[in-house]
Every structure is written in C-alpha cells, then in structure tokens.
Amino acid sequence: MTLSFFDQFMSPSLLGIPLMALALTLPWILFPAPTVRWLNNRLLTLQSWFINRFTQQLLLPLNPAGHKWALILTSLVLFLITLNMLGLLPYTFTPTTQLSLNMGLAVPLWLATVIIGMRNQPTIALGHLLPEGTPTPLIPVLIIIETISLFIRPLALGVRLTANLTAGHLLIQLIATAAFVLLPLMPTVAILTTGLLFLLTLLEVAVAMIQAYVFVLLLSLYLQENV
C-alpha cells in the first residue's frame, strides 16, 4: 500500500517508450491560438489580459535590459501553471513532480542570469559575494558562504517546486484513501473527510499557481541582480 502511493510519480511509458515528452508537449494544445479578427472571444481576451498583467508586474522592478526576458518568463509561468493544474485531474501525470525536469528548467535559466551579470558588470556581480563593511577576518568565510548560497539557488528552485507538488499530491491521495476506507465503517467521518478533501483540493489549486509564480519570480529577482 505504501509503495502504491508513489506510483503516481512514476514517469509514464507505453510499450517501453517514455511519454514524458508527450506530457510536456500536449498542454500547449489547450491554449487558444490568436486570431486575425479585430474582436476576440472572451477566452482570448481573458488570456491576453492575464498575460499582460503578469508581464507588467514581473518586469516592474527590472530595468529595460531585463525586458528582453519577458517572452521566456511569461511562457515559463504559463507552462508551469498548465502542467501543475492538469496534474490535479484524475488519472493524469504531473511532470513537475520530477526533480530532474525542474532542475533542467532551473539550472540553465539561473546560469544564464549569472553569465549575463559576469559579462555585463563583472565588478558588481562579484561584489555580491562580499557585503560592504565586512570585517577583515570574516572576508574569506563570507566569500565561501555567499558562493555556496549562489550555487544552491537553482537547487532550491527545483526542490521547492518538486516538494510542494509532491506533498500536495500525496496528501490528497492519503485523505481520499481514508475517506474510501471509512465510508462503510463510519459514514459521518467519511463525509467530513470528503469535505476536508474538497478544501485541500482547492488549496492545491492555489499552490499549483503560486508555486509556478514563485519559480518565475525568483528567476526575475536573480536576473534583477545581474542586469
């Protein structure tokens, strides 16, 4: 029984062929394509409003040099929100519960922000490793600590997203199993457990959107330090 709880996090395969690429590609089909008409329908209007508002809020603290990242950051948050939300449906697979995928997204983007900082303003980028006014005996220790914290950033990005989604899915499955087992024994408790499951599902919907936003927001903050 314990192992079956983790079966939902196994990468799906058909005839020995991994379906991870298919799981990452199909969500893009769900987005409505823009039209050449002067007036859009309600869904396209809502989608455009959300993208515009999110992009404005995300790029507000960035200088014009960081606005080049608008397309990739907005596409990334839509992609993560879609994967996280679709993973809450029954009999679906959530690719963002895989640490390898999240690290594959976090490491290249974090490394790109570091490379941009080293190329455009190396003095300021290296200055982040040593706070101003540090006592001389603490300089070597602080440089080591700040360097370690710099390299931990992509790991924190990937682990945060993986841990939150994995914990939420496990909690939903545990409570759903408890409600199913208690139904013939204690119907009242089972109904209360089902109500708790409904509230937890609403919470997981919020977590799915918030974690995608936090992932991209932290990337934008790393970019802000280096542009």
C-alpha positions in Angstrom: 0.0 0.0 0.0 2.8 2.4 0.8 4.5 1.9 -2.5 1.3 2.4 -4.4 1.1 6.0 -3.1 4.2 6.8 -5.0 3.2 5.0 -8.3 1.6 8.3 -9.4 5.0 9.9 -9.6 6.5 7.3 -11.9 7.2 8.5 -15.4 4.6 7.1 -17.8 5.6 4.8 -20.6 3.8 2.9 -23.4 5.4 -0.3 -24.8 8.7 0.7 -23.0 8.7 4.2 -24.7 8.8 7.1 -22.2 5.9 9.5 -22.6 7.5 12.4 -20.7 8.0 14.4 -24.0 4.3 13.9 -24.8 3.2 15.0 -21.4 5.3 18.2 -21.8 4.0 18.9 -25.4 0.3 18.3 -25.1 -0.5 21.2 -22.7 0.3 23.7 -25.4 -2.6 22.5 -27.5 -5.0 23.7 -24.8 -4.2 27.3 -25.3 -6.4 29.1 -27.8 -4.5 30.5 -30.8 -4.7 34.2 -31.6 -6.9 35.2 -34.5 -6.6 38.0 -37.1 -10.0 39.3 -36.2 -10.4 42.7 -34.7 -12.6 41.4 -31.9 -11.5 38.3 -29.9 -13.8 36.0 -28.0 -14.0 36.0 -24.2 -11.4 33.3 -23.6 -8.8 35.0 -25.8 -9.5 38.4 -24.1 -9.1 36.9 -20.7 -5.9 35.1 -21.7 -4.4 38.3 -23.1 -5.4 40.3 -20.0 -3.8 37.8 -17.7 -0.6 37.7 -19.8 -0.3 41.5 -20.0 -0.9 42.0 -16.3 1.5 39.3 -15.3 4.2 40.6 -17.6 3.8 44.2 -16.3 4.0 43.1 -12.6 7.0 40.8 -13.3 9.0 43.4 -15.3 8.2 46.3 -13.0 11.4 46.1 -10.9 13.6 45.3 -13.9 15.5 47.9 -16.0 15.0 47.9 -19.8 17.8 45.5 -20.3 15.9 42.8 -18.4 12.7 43.3 -20.5 14.2 41.0 -23.1 13.3 38.1 -20.8 9.6 38.9 -20.9 8.8 36.3 -23.5 10.6 33.4 -21.9 9.5 34.2 -18.3 5.8 34.6 -19.3 5.9 31.4 -21.4 7.5 29.6 -18.5 4.9 30.6 -15.9 2.1 29.6 -18.3 3.8 26.3 -19.0 4.3 25.6 -15.3 0.7 26.6 -14.3 -0.7 24.4 -17.0 1.3 21.4 -16.0 0.6 21.8 -12.3 -3.2 22.3 -12.9 -3.5 19.4 -15.3 -1.7 17.2 -12.8 -4.6 17.7 -10.3 -7.0 15.9 -12.7 -7.7 12.2 -12.1 -5.5 9.6 -14.0 -3.0 12.2 -15.1 0.7 12.6 -14.6 2.4 15.7 -13.3 5.8 16.2 -14.9 6.7 18.9 -12.4 6.9 16.4 -9.6 10.1 15.1 -11.2 13.1 16.8 -9.8 15.1 16.1 -13.0 12.6 18.2 -15.0 12.6 21.1 -12.5 16.4 21.1 -12.3 16.5 21.1 -16.1 14.4 24.3 -16.1 16.1 26.0 -13.1 19.8 25.4 -13.8 20.1 26.8 -17.4 18.0 29.9 -16.6 19.9 30.6 -13.3 23.2 30.0 -15.2 22.1 32.4 -17.9 21.4 35.2 -15.3 24.9 34.6 -13.7 26.6 34.7 -17.1 24.8 37.9 -18.1 26.0 39.5 -14.8 29.6 38.3 -15.3 29.7 39.6 -18.8 28.0 43.0 -18.5 29.0 44.1 -15.0 31.6 41.7 -13.5 32.6 44.0 -10.7 29.0 44.3 -9.3 28.3 40.6 -9.9 31.4 39.6 -7.9 30.6 42.3 -5.3 27.5 40.4 -4.2 29.9 37.8 -2.8 31.2 40.2 -0.2 28.8 42.6 1.6 30.1 46.1 2.1 31.7 46.9 5.5 32.6 43.3 6.3 35.4 42.9 9.0 38.7 41.7 7.5 38.9 38.4 9.5 35.4 37.4 8.2 36.1 38.1 4.5 37.3 34.6 3.5 34.4 32.9 5.4 31.7 35.2 3.9 33.0 34.7 0.4 32.8 31.0 0.8 29.3 31.2 2.3 28.0 33.6 -0.4 29.5 31.4 -3.1 27.7 28.3 -1.7 24.4 30.2 -1.4 24.8 31.3 -5.0 25.2 27.7 -6.3 22.4 26.5 -4.1 19.9 28.8 -5.8 19.0 26.5 -8.7 18.7 23.5 -6.3 16.3 25.5 -4.1 14.2 26.4 -7.2 13.9 22.8 -8.3 13.4 21.2 -4.9 10.8 23.8 -3.8 8.6 23.1 -6.8 9.0 19.4 -6.6 8.5 19.1 -2.8 5.3 21.3 -2.7 3.6 19.5 -5.6 4.7 16.0 -4.4 3.5 16.7 -0.8 0.2 18.0 -2.0 -0.5 15.0 -4.3 0.4 12.6 -1.5 -1.8 14.3 1.0 -4.8 14.3 -1.4 -4.3 10.6 -2.1 -4.0 9.7 1.6 -7.1 11.6 2.6 -9.0 10.2 -0.4 -8.0 6.6 0.6 -9.0 7.3 4.2 -12.5 8.6 3.1 -12.9 5.5 0.9 -12.0 3.1 3.7 -14.1 4.9 6.4 -17.2 5.1 4.2 -18.7 1.6 5.1 -17.4 1.8 8.7 -18.1 5.4 9.8 -20.2 7.3 7.2 -20.3 10.5 9.1 -16.5 10.6 9.5 -16.1 9.7 5.8 -18.3 12.6 4.8 -16.3 15.0 6.9 -13.1 13.6 5.4 -14.6 14.2 2.0 -15.3 17.8 2.8 -11.7 18.2 4.0 -10.6 16.6 0.8 -12.5 19.2 -1.2 -10.9 22.0 0.7 -7.5 20.5 0.3 -8.1 20.3 -3.5 -8.9 24.0 -3.6 -5.7 24.6 -1.6 -3.7 22.5 -4.1 -5.1 24.5 -7.0 -3.8 27.7 -5.3 -0.5 26.0 -4.6 -0.1 24.9 -8.2 -0.5 28.5 -9.4 1.5 30.1 -6.6 4.5 27.8 -7.0 4.7 28.5 -10.7 4.6 32.2 -10.0 7.2 31.9 -7.2 9.6 29.9 -9.6 9.5 32.6 -12.2 9.5 35.5 -9.6 12.7 34.2 -8.1 14.3 33.9 -11.5 13.3 37.5 -12.2 15.0 38.5 -8.9 18.1 36.7 -9.9 18.0 38.5 -13.2 17.5 41.8 -11.4 20.8 41.4 -9.6 22.7 40.9 -12.8 21.3 43.4 -15.3 
